[in-house]
């Protein structure tokens, strides 16, 4: 009798679990999560271009070279066409290589946290070279008080959502823990009236907090993890020091008048996109210092783009984005270093 009750209880528990799993999956699917592989929501919503790269046939060696580009808008395809420029330059420098496959996952607004997540999503893909170039977007996360700052950037809604997904790698097996976590967290946030800072623009009321570069440690940790993963995968990693142009003797304001100090371009970003000008410059310097520290400790490749890019308004659309002449110069300098250093075998 006890045995029958036990098995009946076990069966009912299992049925309740399966029923709950199905209900939660249906609920999540109604807001965009894949029903059978809900963990793929991370790629589908936040990094949709990654899926094709995860499925690409990538083989190291032979007469093909595969190059991954990590970063922000400066090296994004639509902003600088970096991979097209490098391809032309590499074809001349490496006559025995028949094809260069570029995988450019650099996106506007993305910082070291995004790039670490993207690289981890591509952990099963081997690359002959990984190029990292980004040090300015991190600054947005600084524009908040120390008490409200989170090292994983979860004081920004975008990262708060991504971080929750990353805490539940079991989602393809069961969505129940994630769903309960999400429901409880949503309820607590509402009860506490939690506010997030924007990942697109800086609230002037919080811009003063940006003087304290709280992101330096996070940037270092994210780059360190990228370097460790590259070492584990045997992917040669090239860390590129970030180049900026702050017109000497000029106080930038983020207003339309700033444009006269740069080359006219189709797409520009006022310096206040990241915070107060002085704070942005300070943040880039500190992030660059962390990048060099990771290079020394992890023995990665390193290229000082900040030193070889002239501080010339002809080359810059704003404090970091490149004009057509600037993009050409950037690609030439980067290609020259890659070829001369032998980092791309």
C-alpha positions as CSV (number, residue, x, y, z in Angstrom):
1,X,0.0,0.0,0.0
2,X,2.8,2.4,0.9
3,X,4.6,1.4,-2.3
4,X,1.5,2.2,-4.4
5,X,1.1,5.6,-2.7
6,X,4.7,6.4,-3.3
7,X,4.6,5.6,-7.0
8,X,1.3,7.5,-7.3
9,X,2.8,10.5,-5.6
10,X,5.9,10.2,-7.8
11,X,3.8,10.0,-10.9
12,X,1.7,13.0,-10.0
13,X,4.8,15.0,-9.2
14,X,6.3,14.1,-12.6
15,X,3.1,15.0,-14.4
16,X,2.9,18.3,-12.5
17,X,6.5,19.0,-13.5
18,X,5.9,18.2,-17.1
19,X,2.7,20.3,-17.1
20,X,4.5,23.2,-15.5
21,X,7.4,22.9,-18.0
22,X,5.0,23.0,-21.0
23,X,3.0,25.9,-19.6
24,X,6.2,28.0,-18.9
25,X,7.6,27.2,-22.3
26,X,4.4,28.2,-24.0
27,X,4.4,31.4,-22.0
28,X,8.0,32.2,-22.9
29,X,7.4,31.3,-26.6
30,X,4.6,33.9,-26.7
31,X,7.2,36.6,-26.0
32,X,9.8,35.3,-28.5
33,X,11.7,32.5,-26.8
34,X,12.1,29.4,-29.0
35,X,9.9,26.6,-27.6
36,X,12.4,23.7,-28.0
37,X,15.6,25.6,-27.4
38,X,14.7,28.6,-25.2
39,X,18.4,29.2,-24.4
40,X,18.8,30.4,-28.0
41,X,16.8,33.5,-27.0
42,X,20.1,35.0,-26.1
43,X,21.3,34.9,-29.7
44,X,17.9,35.6,-31.2
45,X,17.1,38.7,-29.3
46,X,20.5,40.2,-28.4
47,X,23.0,38.9,-30.9
48,X,21.0,37.6,-33.9
49,X,23.9,37.6,-36.4
50,X,25.8,35.2,-34.2
51,X,23.7,32.1,-35.2
52,X,25.0,32.0,-38.7
53,X,28.6,32.2,-37.4
54,X,28.0,29.4,-34.9
55,X,26.8,27.2,-37.8
56,X,29.5,28.2,-40.3
57,X,32.1,25.6,-41.3
58,X,35.3,27.0,-39.9
59,X,38.6,25.1,-40.3
60,X,42.0,26.3,-39.3
61,X,44.9,26.0,-41.6
62,X,45.3,25.1,-45.3
63,X,44.9,27.9,-47.8
64,X,42.1,29.7,-45.9
65,X,42.4,32.1,-42.9
66,X,39.5,32.8,-40.5
67,X,39.5,36.2,-38.7
68,X,37.1,37.3,-35.9
69,X,36.6,41.0,-35.2
70,X,35.3,42.0,-31.8
71,X,34.5,45.6,-30.9
72,X,32.1,48.5,-31.2
73,X,30.9,50.7,-34.0
74,X,34.3,52.0,-35.1
75,X,35.2,48.5,-36.6
76,X,31.6,47.6,-37.4
77,X,31.0,46.6,-41.1
78,X,28.6,49.4,-41.8
79,X,30.7,52.1,-40.2
80,X,34.2,51.3,-41.5
81,X,34.0,48.3,-43.8
82,X,37.1,47.1,-42.0
83,X,37.0,43.5,-43.2
84,X,36.7,44.5,-46.9
85,X,39.7,46.8,-46.5
86,X,41.8,44.1,-44.7
87,X,40.8,41.5,-47.3
88,X,42.3,43.7,-50.1
89,X,45.5,44.4,-48.1
90,X,45.9,40.8,-47.0
91,X,45.5,39.4,-50.5
92,X,48.6,41.3,-51.5
93,X,50.5,40.5,-48.4
94,X,49.7,36.7,-48.3
95,X,49.8,35.5,-52.0
96,X,49.7,31.8,-50.9
97,X,46.4,32.2,-49.0
98,X,43.4,31.8,-51.3
99,X,40.7,33.1,-49.1
100,X,40.2,35.2,-46.0
101,X,36.9,34.6,-44.1
102,X,36.0,37.5,-41.9
103,X,33.5,37.2,-39.0
104,X,32.7,40.7,-37.9
105,X,30.6,40.8,-34.7
106,X,31.5,44.3,-33.8
107,X,28.3,46.3,-33.2
108,X,27.4,49.9,-32.3
109,X,27.1,50.4,-28.6
110,X,28.7,47.1,-27.6
111,X,31.3,47.1,-24.9
112,X,33.7,44.5,-23.5
113,X,30.9,42.7,-21.8
114,X,29.0,42.1,-25.0
115,X,32.2,41.0,-26.8
116,X,33.0,38.5,-24.1
117,X,29.5,37.0,-24.3
118,X,29.7,36.9,-28.2
119,X,33.1,35.2,-28.1
120,X,31.8,32.6,-25.6
121,X,28.9,31.9,-28.0
122,X,31.5,31.2,-30.6
123,X,33.7,29.1,-28.4
124,X,33.4,26.0,-30.6
125,X,34.7,27.9,-33.7
126,X,38.4,28.1,-34.3
127,X,40.0,31.3,-35.6
128,X,43.4,32.1,-37.1
129,X,43.2,35.6,-35.6
130,X,40.9,37.4,-33.2
131,X,41.0,41.3,-33.3
132,X,39.7,43.3,-30.3
133,X,39.1,47.0,-30.7
134,X,36.8,48.8,-28.2
135,X,37.3,51.1,-25.2
136,X,34.8,53.9,-25.3
137,X,31.3,52.4,-25.0
138,X,32.0,51.2,-21.5
139,X,31.9,54.8,-20.4
140,X,28.1,54.9,-20.5
141,X,28.0,52.5,-17.5
142,X,29.9,55.0,-15.4
143,X,27.2,57.6,-15.4
144,X,25.6,56.4,-12.1
145,X,26.4,56.6,-8.4
146,X,28.8,54.1,-6.9
147,X,26.0,52.6,-4.8
148,X,23.9,51.8,-7.9
149,X,26.8,50.6,-10.1
150,X,27.0,46.9,-10.8
151,X,30.3,45.4,-12.1
152,X,28.3,43.2,-14.6
153,X,26.5,46.3,-15.8
154,X,23.1,45.1,-14.7
155,X,22.2,48.7,-13.8
156,X,21.6,48.8,-17.6
157,X,18.5,46.9,-18.6
158,X,20.1,45.3,-21.6
159,X,22.8,43.6,-19.5
160,X,20.4,42.8,-16.6
161,X,18.4,40.7,-19.1
162,X,21.5,39.1,-20.6
163,X,23.0,38.3,-17.2
164,X,19.8,36.6,-16.1
165,X,19.9,34.4,-19.2
166,X,23.5,33.5,-18.6
167,X,22.8,32.4,-15.0
168,X,20.5,29.7,-16.4
169,X,22.5,27.4,-18.8
170,X,20.0,24.7,-18.1
171,X,17.2,26.4,-20.1
172,X,17.2,23.9,-23.0
173,X,16.5,21.1,-20.4
174,X,14.1,23.0,-18.2
175,X,12.9,26.5,-18.1
176,X,11.2,26.3,-14.7
177,X,14.2,27.7,-12.7
178,X,14.6,30.6,-15.1
179,X,10.9,31.4,-15.3
180,X,10.6,31.5,-11.5
181,X,13.7,33.6,-11.2
182,X,12.4,36.0,-13.9
183,X,9.0,36.3,-12.2
184,X,10.4,36.9,-8.7
185,X,12.9,39.4,-10.1
186,X,10.3,41.3,-12.1
187,X,8.1,41.5,-9.0
188,X,10.9,42.7,-6.8
189,X,11.9,45.3,-9.4
190,X,8.4,46.6,-9.5
191,X,8.0,46.8,-5.7
192,X,11.3,48.6,-5.4
193,X,10.6,50.8,-8.4
194,X,14.0,50.0,-9.8
195,X,15.3,52.3,-12.5
196,X,17.9,51.5,-15.1
197,X,20.2,53.9,-16.9
198,X,20.0,53.9,-20.7
199,X,22.5,52.1,-22.9
200,X,21.9,54.5,-25.7
201,X,22.2,58.0,-24.2
202,X,23.4,59.6,-21.0
203,X,21.0,61.4,-18.6
204,X,22.6,64.8,-17.9
205,X,21.5,64.5,-14.3
206,X,23.8,61.5,-13.9
207,X,26.7,62.6,-16.1
208,X,28.7,64.0,-13.2
209,X,29.1,60.5,-11.8
210,X,31.1,59.5,-14.9
211,X,34.2,61.1,-13.5
212,X,34.7,58.0,-11.4
213,X,35.7,55.3,-14.0
214,X,34.1,52.4,-12.2
215,X,34.2,50.3,-15.3
216,X,38.0,49.9,-15.3
217,X,38.0,46.7,-13.3
218,X,35.1,45.3,-15.2
219,X,36.8,46.1,-18.5
220,X,40.0,44.4,-17.3
221,X,38.1,41.3,-16.1
222,X,36.1,41.0,-19.4
223,X,39.3,41.3,-21.5
224,X,41.1,38.9,-19.2
225,X,38.4,36.3,-19.8
226,X,38.5,36.9,-23.6
227,X,42.3,36.4,-23.5
228,X,41.9,33.2,-21.4
229,X,39.4,31.8,-23.7
230,X,41.6,32.6,-26.7
231,X,44.5,30.8,-25.1
232,X,42.3,27.8,-24.3
233,X,41.1,27.7,-28.0
234,X,44.6,28.5,-29.3
235,X,43.1,31.5,-31.1
236,X,45.8,34.2,-31.6
237,X,44.4,37.4,-30.0
238,X,45.4,40.9,-31.0
239,X,44.4,43.6,-28.5
240,X,44.4,47.0,-30.2
241,X,44.8,50.2,-28.2
242,X,42.0,52.6,-28.8
243,X,42.6,55.8,-30.8
244,X,40.6,59.0,-30.1
245,X,40.8,62.6,-31.2
246,X,39.9,65.4,-28.8
247,X,40.7,68.7,-30.5
248,X,43.4,70.4,-28.5
249,X,42.4,73.6,-26.8
250,X,38.7,73.0,-27.6
251,X,35.9,72.3,-25.0
252,X,33.5,70.0,-26.7
253,X,29.8,70.3,-25.7
254,X,28.0,67.6,-27.6
255,X,26.1,70.3,-29.5
256,X,25.9,70.8,-33.3
257,X,28.8,73.3,-33.1
258,X,31.2,70.5,-32.3
259,X,31.0,69.2,-35.9
260,X,33.2,72.0,-37.2
261,X,36.2,70.4,-35.4
262,X,35.8,67.1,-37.3
263,X,35.4,65.9,-40.9
264,X,31.8,65.9,-42.1
265,X,30.5,62.3,-42.1
266,X,27.1,60.6,-42.7
267,X,27.1,59.1,-39.2
268,X,28.5,60.8,-36.2
269,X,28.2,60.5,-32.4
270,X,28.4,63.5,-30.2
271,X,30.8,63.0,-27.3
272,X,28.0,63.3,-24.8
273,X,26.8,59.9,-26.2
274,X,29.2,58.5,-23.5
275,X,29.2,61.3,-20.9
276,X,31.0,64.5,-20.2
277,X,34.0,65.0,-22.6
278,X,36.7,65.0,-19.9
279,X,35.2,61.9,-18.3
280,X,35.0,60.1,-21.7
281,X,38.7,60.9,-22.4
282,X,39.7,59.7,-18.9
283,X,37.7,56.5,-19.3
284,X,39.3,55.6,-22.6
285,X,42.8,56.2,-21.1
286,X,42.0,53.9,-18.2
287,X,40.5,51.2,-20.4
288,X,43.5,51.4,-22.7
289,X,45.7,50.9,-19.6
290,X,43.7,47.9,-18.6
291,X,44.0,46.5,-22.2
292,X,47.8,46.8,-22.0
293,X,47.8,45.1,-18.6
294,X,45.9,42.1,-20.0
295,X,48.3,42.0,-22.9
296,X,51.3,41.9,-20.6
297,X,49.8,39.3,-18.2
298,X,48.2,37.0,-20.8
299,X,51.0,37.6,-23.4
300,X,48.5,38.4,-26.2
301,X,49.3,40.3,-29.4
302,X,49.2,44.0,-29.0
303,X,49.1,47.0,-31.4
304,X,49.2,50.6,-30.3
305,X,46.7,52.2,-32.8
306,X,46.5,55.3,-30.6
307,X,50.1,56.0,-31.3
308,X,50.1,55.6,-35.1
309,X,46.8,57.3,-35.9
310,X,47.6,61.0,-36.3
311,X,45.5,63.4,-34.1
312,X,44.1,65.0,-37.3
313,X,40.5,66.2,-37.8
314,X,40.7,64.9,-41.4
315,X,40.7,61.3,-40.1
316,X,37.9,61.6,-37.5
317,X,34.1,62.2,-37.8
318,X,33.9,62.7,-34.0
319,X,36.1,61.7,-31.1
320,X,36.4,58.1,-32.2
321,X,34.6,57.3,-35.5
322,X,36.7,57.5,-38.6
323,X,36.2,59.4,-41.8
324,X,36.9,57.7,-45.1
325,X,40.6,58.7,-45.0
326,X,40.7,57.7,-41.4
327,X,39.2,54.2,-42.1
328,X,41.8,53.7,-44.9
329,X,44.7,54.7,-42.6
330,X,43.3,52.5,-39.8
331,X,43.2,49.5,-42.0
332,X,46.6,50.1,-43.5
333,X,48.2,50.5,-40.1
334,X,46.5,47.4,-38.7
335,X,47.3,45.3,-41.7
336,X,51.0,46.4,-41.6
337,X,51.3,45.4,-38.0
338,X,49.6,42.0,-38.5
339,X,51.8,41.2,-41.4
340,X,55.1,42.4,-39.8
341,X,54.4,40.8,-36.4
342,X,53.5,37.4,-37.9
343,X,50.5,37.1,-35.6
344,X,48.5,35.7,-38.6
345,X,50.3,32.6,-39.6
